[in-house]
């Protein structure tokens, strides 16, 4: 479709603003909004900063005030039309008297969709599809979650130039530079969960926690604002009136997602650590059970029954609270825009085995240890069933940092949405490959990817790629 020239710049700005919420809005989408007055001048800007906080439209309209009347609102995601604990954003736009609304991406969830139709029914001119590809990219984690009923999966690995992730003796510290490792921590902290396999847990005893640097204090070569993968970083966006740098705004538009209440403030989210352990071999002494972050151990539905006993509290480890029982995969409903219906609290990302050997005690509070049973698939687990279980717990994005076997299973089951590779200018010649058996038996079955970004982080390269769409698989 041909995009009106006057719509490009304000929608591009709205997409840029939406990116500022990346990593803090889960399980809600990232959304940006720009309001122009009737003369075409910027009257208000906003973005959804954190789950439980005001939506982008509400922030922008509050800033615009009376200037919104007769103006145009640019929104990256269709304004919600449902009534939760507050009225719909579509109604707020009508009440503000805007004459035109420009939408990048329609809302795919049944509960929230319909804002465009309501606006049109009340005489507002509505244009859709403006910069849709860019708006989808900035919101790809949540859109995957909403459309497919599972989290968006990023597989990260570090390797030498000849594709080795460890030497013959199993050592892998450190293949990449401190700059690359700091960058990984920042990416983990923008995700909801980190997934590793039992092989990694037994071999390396990882902590699986995210430890991002304080902005401005990271190693040279690591940008202060990581931006959205595959989207240029946006370090120069000024603070918007009503949204402080450290979000603390009372909920002007609170509670429209069940589980979020009026006056909620953003919490420091703690990584959800997920161990894929088909046979229930996680030792009680493993550091992933240390209470420093919530942990979910996924075992096969026919695994030995003693696994629940093994996960009872050990010294320094918290038990699962009464509201976190052992669950069977698939018990809960598919996610929608009102993702707060999940029983899980907001969670954030963790880390990989190769980056977990740092020492030191944490003062973080003890967290739950939980267990879920998942059907087997071959020698492992049905990973799609596991991802749907994570979605039911409010996990929108997964950072996969297991070993080559688990990575091969995710790739083989078609469950990797993005690949982030850190390639060091070094050679091993032998040792462990980064990817194990992914079910590819001939070149004709080779999964093809498209590069989104190639950048240098310290002495290493960071490559970001996405699988090419496959016929018959919805994206």
C-alpha positions as CSV (number, residue, x, y, z in Angstrom):
1,X,0.0,0.0,0.0
2,X,1.1,3.5,-0.6
3,X,1.8,5.4,2.6
4,X,0.9,9.1,2.7
5,X,4.2,11.0,3.0
6,X,3.0,13.0,6.0
7,X,2.4,9.8,8.0
8,X,5.9,8.4,7.7
9,X,7.8,10.6,10.2
10,X,5.2,10.6,13.0
11,X,4.7,6.8,12.8
12,X,8.5,6.3,12.7
13,X,8.7,8.3,15.9
14,X,6.0,6.2,17.4
15,X,7.9,3.0,16.6
16,X,11.0,4.6,18.1
17,X,9.1,5.4,21.3
18,X,7.7,1.9,21.5
19,X,11.2,0.5,21.6
20,X,11.8,2.3,24.9
21,X,9.5,-0.1,26.6
22,X,11.4,-3.2,25.4
23,X,12.2,-5.4,28.3
24,X,9.9,-3.7,30.8
25,X,6.4,-4.2,29.6
26,X,6.0,-8.0,29.6
27,X,3.5,-9.6,29.6
28,X,2.1,-6.6,27.8
29,X,3.1,-5.3,24.3
30,X,5.4,-2.4,23.6
31,X,3.4,0.5,22.1
32,X,4.3,4.0,21.1
33,X,2.0,6.9,20.3
34,X,2.4,10.4,18.8
35,X,-0.5,12.9,18.8
36,X,-0.4,15.8,16.3
37,X,-2.7,18.8,16.7
38,X,-5.0,20.1,13.9
39,X,-2.2,22.1,12.5
40,X,0.0,19.0,12.2
41,X,2.4,19.9,15.1
42,X,3.4,17.4,17.7
43,X,1.2,17.9,20.7
44,X,1.9,14.8,22.7
45,X,4.1,11.7,22.8
46,X,4.0,8.5,24.9
47,X,4.9,4.9,25.2
48,X,3.9,2.0,27.4
49,X,6.7,2.0,29.9
50,X,5.9,-0.9,32.2
51,X,3.2,-3.5,32.9
52,X,0.5,-1.9,35.1
53,X,1.4,1.6,33.9
54,X,-0.6,3.8,31.5
55,X,-0.9,2.9,27.9
56,X,0.9,4.9,25.2
57,X,-2.3,6.6,24.0
58,X,-3.1,7.8,27.5
59,X,0.3,9.3,28.1
60,X,0.3,11.1,24.7
61,X,-3.3,12.3,25.1
62,X,-2.5,13.6,28.6
63,X,0.4,15.5,27.3
64,X,-1.6,16.9,24.3
65,X,-4.5,18.0,26.4
66,X,-7.0,20.2,24.4
67,X,-4.6,20.3,21.4
68,X,-5.7,16.7,20.7
69,X,-9.1,17.8,19.5
70,X,-9.3,17.7,15.7
71,X,-5.8,16.2,15.6
72,X,-4.3,12.9,14.5
73,X,-3.0,10.0,16.7
74,X,-0.3,7.6,15.4
75,X,-0.3,4.3,17.3
76,X,2.0,1.3,16.6
77,X,-0.7,-1.2,17.8
78,X,-4.4,-0.9,17.3
79,X,-5.9,0.9,20.4
80,X,-7.5,-1.6,22.8
81,X,-11.3,-1.8,22.8
82,X,-11.9,-3.9,25.8
83,X,-13.0,-2.8,29.3
84,X,-10.9,-4.3,32.0
85,X,-10.4,-2.3,35.2
86,X,-10.5,0.9,33.1
87,X,-12.2,1.9,29.8
88,X,-10.7,1.2,26.4
89,X,-8.1,3.3,24.8
90,X,-10.4,3.7,21.7
91,X,-12.8,5.5,24.0
92,X,-10.1,7.7,25.4
93,X,-9.3,8.8,21.8
94,X,-12.9,9.5,21.1
95,X,-13.3,11.5,24.3
96,X,-10.2,13.5,23.3
97,X,-11.9,14.5,20.0
98,X,-9.2,13.2,17.7
99,X,-10.3,13.4,14.0
100,X,-7.9,10.7,12.6
101,X,-6.1,7.7,14.0
102,X,-3.2,6.0,12.1
103,X,-2.5,2.4,13.1
104,X,0.6,0.3,12.2
105,X,-0.5,-3.2,13.3
106,X,-3.9,-4.6,14.1
107,X,-4.3,-6.2,17.6
108,X,-4.4,-10.0,17.1
109,X,-6.1,-10.7,20.4
110,X,-9.9,-11.2,20.5
111,X,-10.4,-9.3,23.8
112,X,-8.5,-6.1,22.9
113,X,-9.2,-5.9,19.1
114,X,-11.9,-3.8,17.7
115,X,-10.6,-0.4,18.5
116,X,-10.3,0.6,14.8
117,X,-13.9,-0.5,14.2
118,X,-15.2,1.5,17.1
119,X,-13.3,4.6,16.0
120,X,-14.7,4.4,12.5
121,X,-18.2,3.8,13.8
122,X,-18.0,7.2,15.6
123,X,-16.8,9.1,12.5
124,X,-13.0,9.0,13.1
125,X,-10.9,8.5,10.0
126,X,-8.8,5.4,10.5
127,X,-5.7,4.4,8.4
128,X,-4.0,1.1,9.0
129,X,-0.8,-0.6,7.9
130,X,1.5,2.4,8.1
131,X,5.1,1.2,8.7
132,X,3.6,-2.1,9.7
133,X,6.9,-4.1,9.2
134,X,8.9,-1.8,11.5
135,X,6.1,-1.8,14.1
136,X,5.9,-5.6,14.0
137,X,9.7,-5.9,14.5
138,X,9.8,-3.7,17.5
139,X,6.9,-5.7,19.1
140,X,7.9,-9.1,17.7
141,X,8.1,-10.9,21.1
142,X,4.6,-10.0,22.1
143,X,3.1,-10.6,18.7
144,X,4.6,-14.1,18.6
145,X,3.2,-14.7,22.0
146,X,-0.3,-13.4,21.0
147,X,-0.5,-15.1,17.6
148,X,1.1,-18.4,18.3
149,X,0.3,-18.9,22.0
150,X,4.0,-19.4,22.9
151,X,6.9,-17.2,23.8
152,X,9.3,-15.8,21.2
153,X,12.6,-17.7,21.3
154,X,16.0,-16.1,20.8
155,X,18.8,-18.6,20.6
156,X,22.2,-17.2,21.6
157,X,25.5,-18.8,21.2
158,X,29.2,-17.9,21.2
159,X,31.7,-19.6,19.0
160,X,35.1,-19.3,17.4
161,X,35.5,-18.3,13.8
162,X,35.5,-22.0,12.8
163,X,32.2,-22.6,14.7
164,X,33.4,-24.3,17.9
165,X,31.7,-23.4,21.2
166,X,34.1,-25.4,23.4
167,X,37.5,-27.1,23.2
168,X,38.0,-30.8,23.2
169,X,38.4,-30.9,27.0
170,X,35.0,-29.1,27.4
171,X,36.5,-25.7,28.4
172,X,34.7,-22.6,27.0
173,X,35.8,-19.7,29.2
174,X,36.3,-17.4,27.6
175,X,35.7,-17.7,23.9
176,X,34.4,-14.1,23.6
177,X,35.5,-10.8,25.1
178,X,34.3,-9.0,28.2
179,X,32.5,-6.6,25.9
180,X,30.5,-9.4,24.3
181,X,29.7,-11.0,27.6
182,X,28.4,-7.7,29.0
183,X,26.2,-7.3,25.9
184,X,24.8,-10.8,26.5
185,X,23.8,-9.8,30.0
186,X,21.9,-6.8,28.7
187,X,20.0,-8.9,26.2
188,X,19.2,-11.5,28.9
189,X,17.8,-8.8,31.1
190,X,15.3,-7.8,28.4
191,X,13.8,-11.3,28.2
192,X,11.4,-13.1,30.5
193,X,13.1,-16.4,30.9
194,X,16.4,-18.2,30.2
195,X,16.4,-21.8,29.2
196,X,19.2,-24.3,29.6
197,X,19.4,-28.1,29.5
198,X,20.3,-30.6,32.2
199,X,23.6,-31.3,30.4
200,X,24.7,-27.7,31.0
201,X,23.5,-27.8,34.6
202,X,25.5,-31.0,35.4
203,X,28.6,-29.9,33.5
204,X,28.9,-26.3,34.5
205,X,26.6,-25.8,37.5
206,X,25.5,-22.4,36.1
207,X,23.6,-19.7,38.1
208,X,21.5,-18.6,35.1
209,X,21.1,-15.1,36.4
210,X,21.3,-11.8,34.4
211,X,23.8,-9.3,35.7
212,X,23.6,-6.3,33.3
213,X,26.0,-3.3,33.9
214,X,24.6,0.0,35.1
215,X,24.0,2.2,32.1
216,X,27.1,4.2,31.3
217,X,29.4,1.8,33.2
218,X,29.7,-1.1,30.8
219,X,32.9,-2.0,29.0
220,X,34.0,0.2,26.0
221,X,32.3,-0.8,22.8
222,X,29.0,-1.8,24.5
223,X,26.2,0.7,23.8
224,X,24.4,2.1,26.8
225,X,21.0,1.5,25.2
226,X,20.9,-1.9,23.5
227,X,17.7,-1.1,21.6
228,X,15.7,-3.8,19.9
229,X,17.6,-6.6,18.2
230,X,17.6,-5.9,14.5
231,X,16.2,-2.3,15.0
232,X,18.7,0.5,15.4
233,X,19.4,1.6,18.9
234,X,17.6,4.8,20.1
235,X,19.9,6.4,22.7
236,X,19.0,10.0,22.0
237,X,15.2,10.0,22.7
238,X,14.6,12.6,25.3
239,X,12.5,11.8,28.4
240,X,8.8,12.4,27.8
241,X,6.8,14.5,30.1
242,X,4.9,12.2,32.5
243,X,7.3,9.3,32.0
244,X,10.4,9.7,34.2
245,X,13.7,8.0,33.2
246,X,13.2,5.5,36.0
247,X,9.5,4.7,35.6
248,X,7.6,5.6,38.7
249,X,4.4,7.1,37.3
250,X,1.2,6.2,39.1
251,X,-1.2,4.2,36.9
252,X,-3.2,6.8,35.1
253,X,-4.6,3.9,33.1
254,X,-4.1,1.1,35.5
255,X,-5.4,-2.4,36.0
256,X,-6.7,-3.1,32.5
257,X,-4.6,-6.3,32.7
258,X,-5.8,-8.6,35.5
259,X,-3.1,-8.8,38.2
260,X,-2.0,-5.2,37.8
261,X,-3.6,-2.7,40.2
262,X,-4.1,1.0,40.4
263,X,-0.9,2.8,41.4
264,X,1.3,-0.2,40.5
265,X,5.0,0.8,40.1
266,X,7.5,-1.2,38.0
267,X,9.2,-3.9,39.9
268,X,12.7,-5.1,39.5
269,X,12.0,-8.3,37.7
270,X,14.0,-11.4,38.5
271,X,15.0,-14.0,35.9
272,X,12.9,-17.1,35.5
273,X,15.4,-19.9,35.2
274,X,14.2,-22.9,33.2
275,X,16.0,-26.3,33.2
276,X,15.0,-28.8,30.6
277,X,15.5,-32.1,32.5
278,X,13.5,-34.9,31.0
279,X,14.6,-37.6,33.5
280,X,14.6,-35.4,36.6
281,X,18.4,-35.4,37.2
282,X,18.7,-31.9,38.6
283,X,20.7,-32.3,41.8
284,X,19.4,-30.5,45.0
285,X,22.7,-28.8,45.3
286,X,22.6,-27.2,41.8
287,X,23.0,-23.4,41.8
288,X,19.9,-23.0,39.7
289,X,18.0,-24.0,42.8
290,X,19.7,-21.5,45.1
291,X,16.8,-19.2,45.7
292,X,18.4,-16.2,43.9
293,X,15.8,-16.3,41.2
294,X,12.6,-18.3,40.4
295,X,13.4,-21.6,38.8
296,X,11.2,-24.0,36.8
297,X,12.4,-27.5,36.2
298,X,10.7,-29.2,33.3
299,X,10.7,-33.0,33.4
300,X,9.0,-35.7,31.3
301,X,5.5,-36.7,32.3
302,X,6.8,-40.2,33.0
303,X,9.9,-39.2,34.9
304,X,10.5,-40.9,38.2
305,X,8.1,-39.8,40.9
306,X,10.8,-38.9,43.4
307,X,11.7,-35.7,41.6
308,X,9.2,-33.7,43.7
309,X,10.9,-34.9,46.9
310,X,14.3,-34.0,45.5
311,X,13.1,-30.4,44.9
312,X,12.0,-29.9,48.5
313,X,13.9,-27.1,50.3
314,X,17.6,-27.5,50.8
315,X,19.8,-25.0,52.8
316,X,19.7,-21.6,51.1
317,X,16.9,-22.6,48.8
318,X,13.3,-21.5,48.9
319,X,10.3,-23.9,48.5
320,X,7.6,-23.3,45.9
321,X,4.8,-21.3,47.6
322,X,1.3,-22.8,47.8
323,X,0.2,-21.0,44.6
324,X,2.9,-22.7,42.5
325,X,2.1,-26.4,42.5
326,X,3.5,-29.0,40.1
327,X,1.5,-28.5,36.9
328,X,0.8,-30.6,33.9
329,X,1.7,-28.8,30.6
330,X,-1.3,-27.3,28.8
331,X,-3.5,-26.7,31.9
332,X,-3.9,-23.0,31.3
333,X,-5.4,-21.0,28.5
334,X,-3.6,-19.4,25.6
335,X,-2.3,-15.9,26.1
336,X,-4.0,-12.8,24.9
337,X,-3.4,-9.1,25.3
338,X,-4.7,-9.3,28.8
339,X,-1.7,-11.4,29.6
340,X,-1.9,-10.7,33.3
341,X,-4.4,-13.6,33.6
342,X,-1.4,-15.9,34.0
343,X,-0.7,-17.0,37.5
344,X,2.9,-16.0,37.2
345,X,4.5,-12.8,38.4
346,X,6.5,-10.6,35.9
347,X,9.8,-12.2,35.3
348,X,13.0,-11.4,33.5
349,X,15.9,-13.2,31.8
350,X,18.8,-15.3,32.9
351,X,22.1,-16.6,31.4
352,X,24.1,-19.4,29.9
353,X,26.5,-22.0,31.3
354,X,29.6,-20.4,29.7
355,X,29.0,-17.1,31.5
356,X,28.1,-18.3,35.0
357,X,31.4,-18.9,36.8
358,X,31.4,-15.5,38.5
359,X,31.5,-15.7,42.3
360,X,29.9,-13.7,45.1
361,X,26.8,-13.8,47.2
362,X,23.7,-12.0,46.3
363,X,21.4,-10.2,48.7
364,X,18.4,-11.0,46.5
365,X,15.4,-12.5,48.3
366,X,14.7,-16.2,48.1
367,X,12.5,-17.2,45.2
368,X,10.3,-20.2,44.3
369,X,11.4,-23.5,42.8
370,X,8.7,-25.1,40.7
371,X,8.3,-28.2,38.5
372,X,6.3,-28.9,35.4
373,X,5.7,-32.2,33.7
374,X,5.8,-32.1,29.9
375,X,5.3,-34.9,27.3
376,X,8.3,-36.6,25.9
377,X,9.4,-36.2,22.3
378,X,12.1,-38.5,21.2
379,X,15.0,-38.5,23.7
380,X,13.9,-35.1,25.0
381,X,10.8,-33.1,25.7
382,X,8.0,-31.7,23.6
383,X,9.5,-28.2,23.5
384,X,6.4,-26.6,22.0
385,X,4.4,-28.0,25.0
386,X,7.0,-26.5,27.3
387,X,6.8,-23.1,25.6
388,X,3.0,-23.1,25.9
389,X,3.4,-23.8,29.6
390,X,5.8,-20.8,29.9
391,X,3.3,-18.7,28.0
392,X,0.6,-19.6,30.5
393,X,2.9,-18.4,33.2
394,X,3.2,-15.0,31.5
395,X,6.6,-15.6,29.7
396,X,6.6,-13.6,26.5
397,X,10.2,-14.0,25.5
398,X,12.8,-16.8,26.0
399,X,16.5,-16.5,25.8
400,X,17.9,-20.0,24.9
401,X,21.4,-20.6,26.1
402,X,21.6,-24.3,26.5
403,X,24.2,-26.5,24.9
404,X,24.2,-27.8,21.3
405,X,21.8,-30.7,22.0
406,X,19.0,-28.5,23.3
407,X,19.7,-25.9,20.6
408,X,19.4,-28.6,18.0
409,X,16.1,-29.8,19.4
410,X,14.7,-26.2,19.3
411,X,15.9,-25.7,15.8
412,X,14.7,-29.1,14.7
413,X,11.2,-28.4,16.1
414,X,11.0,-25.1,14.3
415,X,10.9,-23.1,17.5
416,X,13.7,-20.6,17.1
417,X,12.5,-17.1,16.1
418,X,15.9,-15.3,16.2
419,X,19.5,-16.2,16.4
420,X,22.2,-14.1,18.1
421,X,25.7,-15.3,17.5
422,X,28.9,-13.9,19.0
423,X,31.8,-14.9,16.8
424,X,35.3,-14.5,18.2
425,X,38.4,-14.0,16.0
426,X,39.9,-17.3,17.2
427,X,40.3,-20.8,15.9
428,X,40.0,-24.2,17.7
429,X,39.9,-26.7,14.9
430,X,38.3,-29.3,17.1
431,X,35.9,-29.5,20.0
432,X,32.2,-29.0,20.5
433,X,30.1,-27.5,17.7
434,X,27.6,-24.7,18.6
435,X,24.6,-26.6,17.2
436,X,23.8,-30.3,17.6
437,X,21.5,-32.6,15.6
438,X,18.7,-30.4,14.2
439,X,17.2,-33.2,12.0
440,X,18.8,-31.9,8.8
441,X,19.7,-34.9,6.7
442,X,20.3,-33.3,3.3
443,X,21.1,-29.8,1.9
444,X,17.5,-29.6,0.7
445,X,16.4,-29.5,4.3
446,X,18.8,-26.8,5.3
447,X,17.1,-24.0,7.4
448,X,17.9,-20.7,5.8
449,X,18.2,-17.5,7.7
450,X,18.3,-13.8,6.8
451,X,20.8,-11.5,8.5
452,X,19.3,-8.5,10.2
453,X,22.4,-7.0,11.8
454,X,26.2,-7.5,11.7
455,X,28.0,-5.4,14.3
456,X,31.2,-5.4,16.2
457,X,31.2,-5.7,20.0
458,X,34.7,-5.2,21.3
459,X,36.9,-7.6,19.1
460,X,34.0,-9.9,18.4
461,X,31.2,-9.9,15.8
462,X,27.5,-10.0,16.8
463,X,25.4,-11.5,14.1
464,X,21.6,-11.4,14.3
465,X,19.5,-13.5,11.9
466,X,16.0,-14.8,11.6
467,X,14.8,-18.0,10.0
468,X,13.2,-17.5,6.6
469,X,9.4,-18.1,6.6
470,X,8.6,-21.8,6.0
471,X,5.4,-22.7,4.0
472,X,2.7,-23.9,6.3
473,X,4.2,-22.3,9.4
474,X,2.4,-19.2,10.6
475,X,4.6,-16.3,11.7
